[in-house]
Amino acid sequence: MKNEMLPGRALTTAMGILPHVNLEDALRLSLSVDIPFWPQLPKYRFKEDMYAQFAQHFPGLIIDEEHEILRFSHQLFTEQLDIYLEESQKDDYFELTPDFSTAFRAFLKQDLSNYPMVRGQTVGPISFGLKICDEDLKPMIYNDFVREILYNFLVRKIEWQYQALSKIHKKPFVWLDEPGLEMIFNSFSAYTSELAQGEYQSFLAQLPGPKGVHLCGNPDWSFLLGANLDILSVDAFSWGQILVRYTDEVKEFLKGGGILTWGITPTLTTELSEESAEKLYKRLMELWEFLGKHGLEESLIYDRCWLAPSRCCLINADGVNSVEQSYKVLKDIAQKVINS
């Protein structure tokens, strides 16, 4: 059941990952959008990489800060499982501790009362399980029992974060970052989309608050549009022309009250330098016009839309400048959409 009360109409938000190393600058940027978020700062330290950030206390996981890698050990998993099952009875075992996030508690101390909603994030289970490999270089998600623990582990992580956000705002939510989800549609993946579909639906059903997924890739969009989500955040700059061809699924998603977050402003320096607010606005309108020609009312698309940068970016030579410029362009586009 979609959350009918989610506000739309070109509210702005963004991915949690920022290239900043200065906490105050990162918070300033995250608070500049309509739906603010606490920043993830992997350039500040490895533990704030989105995979490492939520690996704390998962049995069998080795966080190698020196080499900046995560590894999974089946032997260690077996050794630590009983302790994990005992400790997991305590809610605070799933806390996002200060040494894994320099920004979370600073975000909670802000005056957020004038924002319509506030957002947290966590890595999604499919991306997490595919990214981290065992001794044989196989993704840990391929192990049925490990995968069962993983799904439950992230439910508990999200529940803790949601409750912490609930204490400072009446309308919080925590969305999932799933950059690796598109891999399950690859014929080489042993964790297939058919198997994932049922497990993912069950996982989402356990999450508190509005349920959202962000990804910058190009999956089979029907998987997510039919996953009983409240919010789907996409890189519309790169993949919008493919997404809108799922016309029937998009129509059903929006009519059911879902929010589509259109990631329309690029964050990569080379792409951003070739664009302007006017050009990007026209690109967005062309996507909406395509949907309009296939039976979606423009008023519905607008009512159920958020806007965002297309993706996070940590590789620009100019540090934070291009990302900050992308946020400025986003504001201009949002104003154009609202005024049109």
Sequence and secondary structure as in RCSB ss.txt:
>XXXX:A:sequence
MKNEMLPGRALTTAMGILPHVNLEDALRLSLSVDIPFWPQLPKYRFKEDMYAQFAQHFPGLIIDEEHEILRFSHQ
LFTEQLDIYLEESQKDDYFELTPDFSTAFRAFLKQDLSNYPMVRGQTVGPISFGLKICDEDLKPMIYNDFVREIL
YNFLVRKIEWQYQALSKIHKKPFVWLDEPGLEMIFNSFSAYTSELAQGEYQSFLAQLPGPKGVHLCGNPDWSFLL
GANLDILSVDAFSWGQILVRYTDEVKEFLKGGGILTWGITPTLTTELSEESAEKLYKRLMELWEFLGKHGLEESL
IYDRCWLAPSRCCLINADGVNSVEQSYKVLKDIAQKVINS
>XXXX:A:secstr
   TT   SSEE   SB   S HHHHHHHHTTSSS B  B TTT GGGSHHHHTTTT TTEEEETTTTEEEE HH
HHHHHHHHHHHHTTSGGGG   GGG SSHHHHHTS  TTSS EEEEEE HHHHHHHSB TTS BGGGSHHHHHHH
HHHHHHHHHHHHHHHHTT SSEEEEEE TTGGGGGSTT SS HHHHHHHHHHHHHT  SSEEEEESS   HHHHH
TS  SEEEE HHHHHHHHTT HHHHHHHHHTT EEEEEEE  SHHHHTT  HHHHHHHHHHHHHHHHHTT  HHH
HHHTEEEEESS     TTTTHHHHHHHHHHHHHHHHHHH 
